[in-house]
Amino acid sequence: MTDGQRQYGPLGSTLVIIPTYNEAENIKPIVSRVRSAVPEAHVLIADDNSPDGTGKLADELAAEDDKVHVLHRRGKEGLGAAYLAGFRWGIEQGHGVLVEMDADGSHQPEELPRLLTALKGADLVLGSRWVPGGRVVNWPKYREVLSRGGSTYSRIMLDVPIRDVTGGFRAFRVETLQGLGLDEVASQGYCFQVDLARRAVQSGFHVVEVPITFVERELGDSKMSRDIVVEALWRITAWGVGSKVSKIRGH
């Protein structure tokens, strides 16, 4: 059965997962925008014990709104670990759609309905900066080169037909996540997104990209670091080489 012939079931309830570490300046505005853009959705703030008080602010939001929830984590363990914890929480709570979104405003909550609409005919929807209609705002040129280059390198090494494989604005059907072998995911940071995308493609899930506008954060500090880039480079290379060796041996 082709993707066009496949019958997709109803989406079920939506949970937007927002990992935080020192996002006190951003958390209230971003949650407010999410609740306005998709009033029916729940929000889970997964806070890594932020020293700036983000967790306390998140608790205040949850006390005021029964669709806002907080997952307090022991410490800074990385983006991947925060999302995996959020996925487990969302699955346990019975949500049908789990969304990844940054806390810093770089992902526009107003574009969430577009991702959710596309998910009605897909297993995974990626908000893409690099498909026609996608764009970045206020990014220095080196960041754009790094991101485009990382996506291109990943696409070639891993043989995945995705233009923005490193992007972090995504909507998953819960069945998709359950089929990705999340217990085996060890990657963090930049390459966590690559890992999930390659697993989705390799598992035969239908992945769709929709254009988004990515806006560089105005408040707080970026979490991008040299260590994150280095981890991504060696993991993607190892995955790609391993896959190609397996194909050769298979012949």
LUMMI-18204 format. One record per residue (C-alpha): z, x, y. Coordinates in steps of 0.1 Angstrom, whole numbers, padded with zeros to 4 digits, always signed. Layout:
// residues N
ZXY;...
This chain:
// residues 251
+0000+0000+0000;-0010+0014+0034;+0013+0013+0064;-0008-0014+0079;-0003-0036+0048;+0034-0029+0044;+0057-0057+0051;+0088-0047+0071;+0120-0066+0070;+0140-0077+0100;+0157-0049+0119;+0193-0061+0119;+0219-0051+0145;+0213-0019+0166;+0238+0009+0172;+0230+0035+0199;+0248+0068+0191;+0256+0090+0220;+0272+0124+0212;+0292+0139+0240;+0308+0172+0249;+0319+0175+0286;+0299+0145+0298;+0326+0130+0321;+0301+0127+0350;+0275+0110+0329;+0291+0088+0302;+0299+0057+0323;+0265+0054+0340;+0246+0060+0308;+0266+0034+0288;+0262+0009+0316;+0224+0014+0315;+0223+0011+0277;+0243-0022+0278;+0219-0035+0305;+0187-0025+0288;+0197-0038+0253;+0227-0062+0257;+0227-0071+0221;+0231-0035+0209;+0264-0017+0201;+0271+0018+0215;+0290+0045+0196;+0303+0075+0217;+0308+0104+0194;+0330+0128+0214;+0337+0164+0203;+0372+0165+0219;+0357+0172+0253;+0382+0192+0275;+0369+0174+0306;+0383+0140+0296;+0350+0124+0284;+0369+0110+0254;+0395+0092+0276;+0367+0077+0297;+0350+0066+0265;+0382+0048+0254;+0383+0030+0288;+0348+0018+0283;+0356+0006+0248;+0387-0012+0260;+0365-0032+0285;+0336-0040+0261;+0338-0049+0225;+0303-0036+0218;+0313+0000+0229;+0331+0021+0203;+0344+0057+0202;+0345+0082+0174;+0369+0110+0183;+0360+0143+0166;+0382+0174+0161;+0362+0198+0182;+0328+0211+0191;+0309+0212+0159;+0273+0208+0171;+0248+0180+0178;+0238+0176+0141;+0274+0171+0129;+0281+0146+0156;+0250+0125+0147;+0257+0127+0110;+0292+0114+0116;+0278+0087+0138;+0252+0077+0111;+0280+0074+0085;+0300+0052+0109;+0271+0030+0117;+0261+0026+0080;+0297+0017+0071;+0297-0009+0099;+0266-0025+0085;+0241-0018+0114;+0204-0021+0105;+0191+0003+0132;+0206+0035+0144;+0194+0051+0176;+0199+0087+0188;+0202+0092+0226;+0214+0119+0249;+0244+0113+0272;+0230+0131+0302;+0204+0106+0313;+0174+0126+0301;+0165+0097+0278;+0159+0066+0298;+0178+0036+0283;+0153+0013+0299;+0127+0026+0274;+0149+0015+0244;+0132-0019+0240;+0099-0001+0235;+0113+0020+0207;+0129-0010+0190;+0097-0030+0193;+0077-0002+0176;+0103+0000+0149;+0093-0035+0137;+0063-0019+0121;+0077+0015+0112;+0105+0034+0094;+0112+0058+0122;+0102+0058+0159;+0102+0089+0179;+0103+0089+0217;+0076+0115+0225;+0071+0136+0256;+0038+0151+0243;+0017+0121+0233;-0006+0104+0259;+0016+0086+0284;+0047+0108+0278;+0059+0132+0304;+0088+0154+0316;+0104+0152+0351;+0121+0181+0369;+0118+0205+0341;+0113+0242+0348;+0080+0255+0334;+0097+0278+0309;+0115+0248+0293;+0083+0229+0289;+0066+0259+0274;+0095+0264+0250;+0096+0227+0240;+0058+0224+0235;+0057+0257+0217;+0086+0247+0194;+0069+0215+0185;+0035+0231+0179;+0051+0259+0157;+0071+0233+0137;+0040+0211+0132;+0020+0240+0119;+0047+0256+0097;+0060+0223+0083;+0026+0204+0081;+0040+0174+0099;+0017+0152+0120;+0042+0148+0149;+0035+0159+0184;+0071+0160+0196;+0090+0170+0165;+0120+0184+0185;+0126+0153+0206;+0160+0136+0203;+0153+0100+0214;+0148+0082+0181;+0153+0048+0163;+0158+0048+0126;+0159+0019+0102;+0191+0024+0082;+0171+0025+0049;+0152+0054+0063;+0183+0074+0070;+0197+0066+0036;+0165+0081+0021;+0166+0114+0039;+0193+0131+0019;+0217+0134+0048;+0244+0151+0027;+0221+0181+0024;+0215+0185+0061;+0231+0216+0074;+0211+0222+0106;+0225+0219+0140;+0213+0217+0176;+0176+0220+0184;+0164+0221+0147;+0185+0192+0135;+0158+0169+0150;+0131+0189+0133;+0149+0187+0100;+0152+0149+0100;+0116+0145+0111;+0102+0167+0083;+0124+0149+0058;+0110+0116+0069;+0074+0128+0066;+0080+0145+0032;+0097+0113+0019;+0067+0092+0028;+0082+0072+0056;+0060+0058+0083;+0068+0077+0115;+0055+0064+0149;+0056+0082+0183;+0058+0062+0215;+0055+0078+0249;+0087+0083+0270;+0096+0099+0303;+0122+0127+0298;+0142+0135+0330;+0161+0167+0333;+0198+0161+0338;+0212+0160+0373;+0249+0163+0364;+0267+0186+0340;+0255+0216+0321;+0227+0218+0295;+0238+0224+0259;+0207+0245+0252;+0215+0281+0243;+0200+0312+0228;+0219+0307+0195;+0204+0272+0192;+0169+0285+0196;+0174+0313+0172;+0188+0289+0145;+0158+0267+0150;+0133+0295+0147;+0147+0309+0114;+0153+0276+0098;+0119+0262+0106;+0103+0294+0094;+0123+0293+0061;+0114+0257+0055;+0078+0263+0062;+0075+0294+0040;+0095+0277+0012;+0072+0247+0013;+0040+0268+0012;+0053+0289-0017;+0062+0258-0036;+0026+0244-0031;+0011+0277-0043;+0033+0277-0074;+0024+0241-0080;-0012+0250-0083;
